[in-house]
Amino acid sequence: MPKQMETDVLICGAGATGLTLAIELARRNVAFRIIEKLNSPFRGSRGKGIQPRSLEIFEDLGIVNRLFAVGGSYPPQREYRADGSFQDSDVGEKCEATAAEPYGVPLMVPQFLTEEVMRGRLAELGHRVEYGAELVTFTQDADGVTTQVKTGPGGHTIRTRYLVGADGGRSSVRHALDIGFPGKTLGVRAVVADLNLRGLSREAWHRFNEGSMEMQISFCPLAGTELFQLQAPIPLEGDIDLSAEGLSAMVAGRTGRTDIVIDKVLWASAFDMNARLADRYREGRVFLAGDAAHVHPPTGGQGLNTSVQDAYNLGWKLAAVTKGATPSLLDTFEEERRPIAAEVLGLSTRLLEATKHGSHRRGREVRQLDIGYPESSLALELPERQGGILAGDRAPDSPVRGAGGQSKRLFELLTGAHWTLFGYEAEWGTVAPRAGLEIHTFGVHGDLIDEGGHFRNAYALNSGDWALVRPDGYIGAIVSSEHVDELENYLDKVGLSTKVGLHD
């Protein structure tokens, strides 16, 4: 007889990936535990850029305004010449927010502040991270996973339906599964450190000796703090003195200035840049997400964002399966996310090559708004569309008006754990109501008004068309009125049942 399950999901690792997954499961009332082998939260600024697509995700999770409150915009980059003069320029292309894309540019938030905000949200949902708890071993069978967890001098067993390794680039979960992690070391080693320093203004990201891998060094004021983040390439071999004295010597040697004074080093790391991608994201009931599945060079600010989006994709699928959806839904996690990681690894590596030659300009490609899953088995399009938005694409935002006269944003209607179905000039009731599905219609007797035509412009639907938006903000299906039966079948497949009982 199978052992009694203690929880539905055990999350190993409490960085941004694990915390995103925990919030997703918590708001869906899925039983889970989240463990972290460190005794306290990570204290470094490492992943400081939150891209516009991730901001949309954090809006759905209920924390985007808190992140804006503790973070700030990127300052201009200031490149110093040998004679001490300098030139300012923007880090990325200017991009204004639009009705369809409410966040135009990345937000700077040091990683430790991002994760602090996420832990606060998790606490509001009734959960916390278990620190000082290390996954030692695990075995799985047809019904679940039995894990051994070490806590201080002792340990205990946790029986779970699913295990998720969100435990970073050196993932013990990945190693235990013997999943290959091919890729390459990129021939660049760097130091990153959070500092209290004097001698530089906070109005710019200061860069010295751009284009020189021997002398390059930069100082970025970290929004929401009094700190600067130092970044510098270092020799591939040898020890690096990461103390205030050691880094001060590096600063003086590379800038030629004695007025830049480091008072304190709060966190520092020397690391080799790698580009690696796991051979697979799943082995039975065990999954890999975030850095456990892919590691990136830091150029372009893609690592943390790609990891958060892994968890955002996996969370609703795990929840659906624990509540009765077909287990094959979990196959779509790797199907959708692994090609994205491969794409992002290529982008980060190209940006690293540009950085070696002194170029830091970032375009739309880093914002992750164009990422989608058009080839996914969860993308349904009947009839096939020849242009405009497609099934699998990110669902655009849009201003709309409720039938009662109130102004709304489409993203407000999408917020939450549900699926959302929009009918354009279609009748409510054409598609059967289901638990976990919210239905809205435009047109006569519709509950929404497309004032200004923003919805029509963004979605390009014809009269009678239906657009289904997944819980993670991507379009699952676009069908015409002639194909509503196929839409009903799709909804059955993803676990949205019409059989709603008294206790559902």
URUR-V477911 format. One record per run of one state. SS is the DSSP state (2 for helix, 1 for strand, 0 for the rest). FROM is the first residue (numbers start at 1). TO is the last residue. If there is no record, write none. Layout:
# URUR-V477911
ss-><SS & SS>
from-><FROM & FROM>
to-><TO & TO>
This chain:
# URUR-V477911
ss-><0 & 1 & 0 & 2 & 0 & 1 & 0 & 1 & 0 & 2 & 0 & 2 & 0 & 1 & 0 & 1 & 0 & 1 & 0 & 1 & 0 & 1 & 0 & 2 & 0 & 1 & 0 & 1 & 0 & 1 & 0 & 1 & 0 & 2 & 0 & 1 & 0 & 1 & 0 & 1 & 0 & 1 & 0 & 2 & 0 & 1 & 0 & 1 & 0 & 1 & 0 & 2 & 0 & 1 & 0 & 2 & 0 & 2 & 0 & 1 & 0 & 2 & 0 & 1 & 0 & 1 & 0 & 1 & 0 & 1 & 2 & 0 & 1 & 0 & 1 & 0 & 1 & 0 & 2 & 0 & 1 & 0 & 1 & 0 & 2 & 0>
from-><1 & 7 & 13 & 16 & 27 & 32 & 37 & 49 & 51 & 52 & 62 & 64 & 71 & 72 & 73 & 76 & 81 & 86 & 90 & 92 & 93 & 107 & 109 & 111 & 125 & 130 & 132 & 133 & 141 & 145 & 152 & 154 & 166 & 172 & 178 & 181 & 199 & 204 & 209 & 217 & 222 & 228 & 235 & 244 & 256 & 261 & 279 & 282 & 284 & 286 & 289 & 290 & 293 & 294 & 296 & 303 & 323 & 327 & 357 & 362 & 363 & 364 & 368 & 380 & 383 & 394 & 395 & 399 & 403 & 407 & 410 & 415 & 419 & 425 & 437 & 443 & 448 & 450 & 451 & 460 & 466 & 470 & 474 & 480 & 481 & 494>
to-><6 & 12 & 15 & 26 & 31 & 36 & 48 & 50 & 51 & 61 & 63 & 70 & 71 & 72 & 75 & 80 & 85 & 89 & 91 & 92 & 106 & 108 & 110 & 124 & 129 & 131 & 132 & 140 & 144 & 151 & 153 & 165 & 171 & 177 & 180 & 198 & 203 & 208 & 216 & 221 & 227 & 234 & 243 & 255 & 260 & 278 & 281 & 283 & 285 & 288 & 289 & 292 & 293 & 295 & 302 & 322 & 326 & 356 & 361 & 362 & 363 & 367 & 379 & 382 & 393 & 394 & 398 & 402 & 406 & 409 & 414 & 418 & 424 & 436 & 442 & 447 & 449 & 450 & 459 & 465 & 469 & 473 & 479 & 480 & 493 & 504>
